[in-house]
């Protein structure tokens, strides 16, 4: 929370405390001086310090009138100050959200080929952390404002991702991938269906909450479906049986620029790699990378391909190596000059 909002919150707590203290003191005073009941004394205190102008509960004695004058002088400012502070806090927060929303909108408009992350719950937070670590440009779409309160460095669209508006606000027409990470598989299916209609060629990854939901998500338009429960169970089983394999996979999946990473790279038609064999490209010698496999449309992935394997436009190379080397290779694969 910003400093201004924090100060307003502190002032509101003090104001509320002062108002309650004045109300209690006034109530006790009327009980002792006039002998009224608690409800009558509280009512008299509130109409006095708020100056609403209602009639007295009972005829006041001389002592009661003197007490009322002191109560007016000491407490008449408590009610309006409390109300003013509460309004100030609400307006301050709303204005900050409006200004933040305008800045976010401008940032989203500048994005191209980004990823849209729908949902910032328990799973979505881990996805967002990984995107930030890998320096991926992405936008978060979340219906709950409090769930994205701490995302200052990431563009956020507050809204329901199952509707067209928030997805358009997130720049789906310019995005390349979309992640459906909501807890409800039905909501994720609806997002996938909506996103596929808005941009037919976008790559969609969806979270499944049950086994039966996986096929439904595929039919709704998801390209890839991930079940956190199934994935977690498989990982626990492999960790138990083959812990060294998991240690290596952790390095590959979570390593920084000085360690190994496993990524896929698509060859464009203008890539200098097209038409050459793996031996001619010399991935290991030039980039320090190992070609683990080649995926071609309509065929199974070729693992550990022969050095004589010729590369074609549209091939997806599965490479392993340092992150900085992978970035350099990906630029050449996309047709960018060295």
Helices and strands as residue ranges (DSSP letters): H 3-34, H 38-49, H 62-109, E 115-118, H 122-133, E 138-142, G 145-148, E 155-158, H 164-169, E 177-180, H 185-198, E 203-207, H 213-220, E 224-226, H 228-241, H 243-254, E 260-266, H 278-281, H 283-287, E 290-295, E 302-303, E 316-322, H 323-333
